[in-house]
Amino acid sequence: MDFFEVVSSERVLQTISEFSPLKSEILDTDSAISRILAEDVYSPVDLPDFARSTMDGYALKAKDTFGANDSIPTYLELVGHILMGEAPNFKLEIGQAARISTGGMLPEGSDCVIMQEYTNLMDDKTLEVLKSTSVGENILNVGDDLKKGENFLASGIPLKSHDIGALFGVGITRVQVSTRPKVAILPTGDELVGPGQKTKLGQIRDINRFSLAAAVSEMDCIPMVEDILPDDLEVIKSRLEKVIQDADIVLVSGGSSMGMRDFTVSAINSLGEPGVLIHGISIKPGKPTILGRLDFEGGNKILIGIPGHPVSAMMIFHKFVVPTIRRLRGEKDIFVSQRGKVLASLSRNLPSAPGREDMIRVSLKIEGNKLIASPLMGNSAMISTMTKADGYLIIPTDFDGLVAETEVEVLLY
């Protein structure tokens, strides 16, 4: 392929959607928070599996309260108190009621619960009812929450805290989930030094190694951080050959442009087929991004050449690495924003070059009753434009800019 024959971001995302998901594993339910379900989950039982009260009050027959109000109360015989965690050993007859707590099992013969606020206890055998009730009021019948065999959690969805509760509620203690992708991060460049080192003229402290590792951790994946590599083709090839054995995704930071000392493309292609799929995207920042794939023991290994500038690196992570991770985890809707999006009014005119998709960092603030998006302009080497940003907007390829006060969609970081 001819490098820097740039393609659209849509083409890149389509390529990502064709990658094969990783294999799944079985985990204890209490360890599965945020993991992606690998199969649909069906309830093995009715929930609840007995009719129960949703309020503290009295179990009774609804027809016994017909017409009751503050002026004309109804009086019922109090025949028992239902203890929590026990099945009642009596049946309610016409004109009878029984004390019950939230979650208690309804006795046979009852069809509703009246809240205790609408009653008065006249003596230990007589209940005054000040409000009429209806059948089914303040109770859950068998299967009202979940029915046996009901599909209540879909595959491809990350498990949330309430999902964990639902699984335990129906007695499911182990679930099939996707494995956590291992993401190796290889920083390259003779100019880079570690954060604790003093820089000489011409040297810069490595940022991408740490920001990318943190971003990988935020995705509930396993970062594998490598030491800085020199601009040496053989060294880069050797390290790639090593890390590709264990990693599912390899991010090579730097080495993706057309400079004489940029060896990422050659290194990827030396490892096997199909190698580099894309080199160059009609997007700013991040035009020289590389996307590659290796067929490896029945699966695929993904390699992404990340531009060296810190802003470009993080923007490409959000735009392309995130959906790659989500695809490998077997998620549905991998291009839907995980962190949400908001509509805001653009603070000023924003020019753009037609034929290129622009990703513009913005800060958000409320002015009056409007949410305002203010573009943060600056070179892609300026990490401060990321720390000040709340999200980014996209100017599509066929636009030559946006005018002030245009309503824009902001993807949140």
ZAMARGU-4260 file (C-alpha; in steps of 0.2 Angstrom, whole numbers, plus 5000, padded with zeros to 4 digits):
<rodrens>
0) 5000/5000/5000 | 5005/5018/4998 | 5008/5026/5015 | 4999/5042/5018 | 4985/5037/5006
5) 4974/5044/5019 | 4957/5036/5022 | 4941/5042/5031 | 4938/5039/5050 | 4922/5029/5044
10) 4934/5017/5035 | 4945/5015/5050 | 4930/5012/5061 | 4923/4999/5049 | 4939/4990/5049
15) 4939/4990/5068 | 4921/4983/5068 | 4928/4968/5058 | 4941/4962/5071 | 4937/4946/5081
20) 4932/4947/5099 | 4943/4939/5112 | 4938/4922/5121 | 4927/4923/5136 | 4930/4916/5154
25) 4919/4912/5169 | 4920/4923/5184 | 4912/4924/5201 | 4898/4936/5200 | 4905/4947/5214
30) 4921/4949/5203 | 4912/4953/5187 | 4908/4972/5189 | 4911/4982/5173 | 4915/4966/5163
35) 4906/4962/5147 | 4893/4948/5147 | 4898/4935/5134 | 4881/4927/5134 | 4863/4932/5137
40) 4857/4928/5155 | 4840/4920/5159 | 4832/4919/5176 | 4832/4902/5183 | 4818/4906/5195
45) 4803/4917/5197 | 4807/4933/5207 | 4799/4935/5219 | 4795/4916/5221 | 4781/4921/5234
50) 4769/4935/5235 | 4776/4948/5247 | 4772/4965/5254 | 4781/4981/5248 | 4776/4991/5263
55) 4774/4990/5282 | 4756/4988/5285 | 4742/4975/5286 | 4738/4961/5274 | 4719/4959/5270
60) 4706/4957/5257 | 4703/4972/5246 | 4684/4970/5246 | 4684/4971/5265 | 4689/4989/5264
65) 4677/4995/5250 | 4670/5012/5255 | 4681/5015/5270 | 4687/5033/5274 | 4691/5044/5288
70) 4672/5047/5292 | 4666/5030/5289 | 4680/5018/5294 | 4680/4999/5292 | 4684/4987/5307
75) 4693/4971/5304 | 4698/4957/5315 | 4717/4956/5318 | 4722/4938/5318 | 4741/4937/5317
80) 4758/4944/5314 | 4768/4938/5300 | 4786/4936/5304 | 4800/4940/5292 | 4808/4925/5284
85) 4794/4914/5288 | 4779/4907/5279 | 4762/4912/5288 | 4753/4896/5295 | 4736/4903/5294
90) 4723/4909/5280 | 4714/4925/5280 | 4695/4924/5280 | 4682/4938/5276 | 4684/4952/5288
95) 4701/4947/5294 | 4719/4956/5293 | 4737/4952/5298 | 4751/4963/5303 | 4765/4962/5289
100) 4782/4971/5286 | 4790/4976/5270 | 4796/4960/5261 | 4785/4948/5272 | 4775/4934/5263
105) 4757/4937/5261 | 4746/4924/5269 | 4733/4914/5259 | 4717/4923/5257 | 4724/4940/5256
110) 4726/4950/5240 | 4733/4967/5245 | 4742/4977/5259 | 4736/4993/5267 | 4749/5005/5273
115) 4749/5007/5292 | 4747/5026/5290 | 4729/5023/5285 | 4725/5012/5300 | 4723/5013/5319
120) 4725/4998/5331 | 4710/4999/5342 | 4715/4984/5353 | 4726/4969/5351 | 4711/4961/5341
125) 4703/4975/5331 | 4710/4985/5316 | 4702/5002/5311 | 4704/5005/5292 | 4703/5023/5286
130) 4705/5020/5267 | 4699/5008/5254 | 4712/4998/5245 | 4712/4988/5228 | 4718/4971/5223
135) 4737/4970/5221 | 4740/4986/5230 | 4757/4987/5239 | 4762/4969/5235 | 4772/4959/5222
140) 4765/4943/5216 | 4775/4928/5210 | 4786/4933/5195 | 4781/4951/5195 | 4799/4956/5195
145) 4807/4942/5184 | 4798/4927/5177 | 4807/4910/5176 | 4816/4909/5159 | 4815/4928/5156
150) 4830/4935/5147 | 4835/4949/5159 | 4853/4953/5154 | 4859/4954/5136 | 4877/4949/5130
155) 4889/4963/5125 | 4884/4974/5139 | 4895/4979/5153 | 4889/4973/5170 | 4883/4988/5182
160) 4881/4987/5201 | 4862/4984/5199 | 4865/4970/5187 | 4876/4961/5200 | 4862/4963/5212
165) 4850/4956/5200 | 4861/4941/5197 | 4863/4937/5215 | 4844/4940/5217 | 4840/4925/5206
170) 4854/4914/5213 | 4867/4916/5199 | 4884/4916/5207 | 4895/4914/5191 | 4894/4922/5174
175) 4902/4921/5157 | 4911/4937/5153 | 4924/4943/5141 | 4942/4943/5146 | 4951/4959/5149
180) 4961/4964/5135 | 4980/4966/5138 | 4986/4982/5130 | 5005/4985/5128 | 5012/5002/5126
185) 5028/5005/5118 | 5035/5023/5118 | 5048/5027/5104 | 5060/5041/5101 | 5078/5046/5105
190) 5072/5063/5112 | 5062/5055/5126 | 5068/5053/5144 | 5059/5047/5160 | 5049/5059/5170
195) 5061/5059/5185 | 5076/5063/5174 | 5083/5080/5170 | 5081/5085/5152 | 5095/5091/5141
200) 5092/5103/5127 | 5082/5094/5113 | 5075/5081/5125 | 5057/5080/5132 | 5049/5070/5146
205) 5039/5055/5140 | 5020/5059/5143 | 5011/5046/5132 | 5018/5031/5141 | 5009/5036/5156
210) 4993/5045/5149 | 4990/5030/5138 | 4992/5017/5152 | 4980/5027/5163 | 4967/5028/5149
215) 4969/5009/5147 | 4966/5006/5165 | 4951/5018/5164 | 4944/5005/5151 | 4946/4991/5164
220) 4960/4983/5153 | 4977/4978/5158 | 4991/4990/5153 | 5008/4983/5149 | 5020/4997/5149
225) 5037/4995/5141 | 5053/5006/5143 | 5057/5019/5130 | 5064/5012/5114 | 5077/5021/5103
230) 5073/5025/5085 | 5081/5009/5079 | 5072/4997/5068 | 5079/4981/5074 | 5076/4986/5092
235) 5058/4991/5089 | 5055/4974/5079 | 5063/4964/5093 | 5052/4972/5106 | 5036/4970/5096
240) 5040/4952/5093 | 5041/4950/5112 | 5026/4959/5118 | 5015/4953/5104 | 5015/4936/5112
245) 5005/4941/5127 | 4997/4957/5122 | 4980/4958/5113 | 4983/4976/5107 | 5000/4985/5105
250) 5001/5004/5105 | 5017/5011/5098 | 5019/5029/5103 | 5028/5039/5090 | 5036/5033/5074
255) 5020/5035/5063 | 5025/5050/5052 | 5035/5050/5036 | 5052/5055/5045 | 5067/5045/5040
260) 5068/5038/5058 | 5050/5032/5059 | 5051/5013/5059 | 5034/5007/5065 | 5027/5003/5048
265) 5042/4992/5044 | 5042/4984/5061 | 5023/4979/5060 | 5025/4972/5042 | 5040/4962/5047
270) 5029/4952/5060 | 5017/4943/5048 | 5001/4945/5039 | 4991/4955/5035 | 5002/4968/5043
275) 4998/4987/5041 | 4980/4990/5035 | 4979/5009/5036 | 4993/5022/5037 | 4985/5039/5037
280) 4968/5046/5041 | 4959/5062/5035 | 4958/5068/5053 | 4966/5081/5064 | 4974/5079/5075
285) 4981/5061/5072 | 4983/5061/5053 | 4998/5048/5053 | 4990/5035/5063 | 4993/5017/5059
290) 4981/5002/5061 | 4988/4985/5059 | 4983/4967/5062 | 4992/4951/5064 | 4983/4934/5062
295) 4990/4925/5077 | 4985/4907/5083 | 4967/4908/5077 | 4964/4926/5083 | 4970/4943/5079
300) 4982/4954/5087 | 4980/4973/5084 | 4994/4986/5082 | 4990/5004/5082 | 5004/5017/5079
305) 4999/5032/5089 | 5006/5049/5085 | 5020/5056/5097 | 5012/5072/5101 | 5002/5070/5118
310) 4986/5078/5112 | 4986/5068/5096 | 4990/5052/5106 | 4975/5055/5117 | 4963/5060/5104
315) 4967/5045/5094 | 4965/5034/5109 | 4947/5041/5112 | 4943/5040/5093 | 4950/5023/5088
320) 4958/5014/5102 | 4942/5014/5113 | 4931/5006/5100 | 4945/4993/5096 | 4945/4988/5115
325) 4926/4988/5115 | 4926/4977/5099 | 4939/4965/5107 | 4928/4963/5123 | 4913/4959/5112
330) 4903/4974/5116 | 4888/4979/5106 | 4887/4997/5100 | 4905/5000/5101 | 4904/5017/5093
335) 4892/5024/5105 | 4900/5036/5117 | 4903/5028/5134 | 4904/5044/5144 | 4890/5053/5136
340) 4887/5068/5126 | 4879/5085/5128 | 4872/5099/5117 | 4880/5116/5119 | 4881/5132/5109
345) 4897/5136/5101 | 4906/5152/5108 | 4914/5158/5092 | 4916/5155/5074 | 4927/5139/5071
350) 4936/5137/5054 | 4940/5120/5046 | 4948/5113/5031 | 4936/5104/5019 | 4941/5086/5016
355) 4947/5083/5034 | 4938/5078/5050 | 4943/5090/5064 | 4942/5085/5082 | 4941/5101/5093
360) 4944/5101/5112 | 4932/5112/5121 | 4928/5118/5138 | 4910/5119/5144 | 4902/5132/5155
365) 4885/5138/5159 | 4880/5156/5155 | 4863/5161/5159 | 4852/5146/5154 | 4864/5140/5140
370) 4878/5128/5140 | 4893/5136/5130 | 4907/5126/5122 | 4923/5136/5120 | 4936/5129/5108
375) 4953/5126/5116 | 4965/5130/5102 | 4984/5125/5102 | 4997/5114/5095 | 4995/5095/5097
380) 5010/5095/5107 | 5002/5105/5121 | 4995/5093/5134 | 4987/5108/5143 | 4973/5109/5130
385) 4968/5092/5136 | 4968/5095/5154 | 4957/5111/5152 | 4945/5102/5140 | 4928/5094/5146
390) 4926/5085/5129 | 4928/5087/5110 | 4917/5091/5095 | 4919/5085/5078 | 4918/5095/5062
395) 4914/5083/5048 | 4924/5081/5032 | 4912/5091/5021 | 4911/5106/5032 | 4922/5122/5031
400) 4919/5127/5048 | 4905/5131/5061 | 4898/5148/5065 | 4896/5155/5083 | 4880/5150/5092
405) 4878/5134/5082 | 4872/5120/5093 | 4885/5107/5093 | 4887/5089/5101 | 4901/5088/5113
410) 4908/5070/5117 | 4913/5070/5135 | 4930/5064/5141
</rodrens>
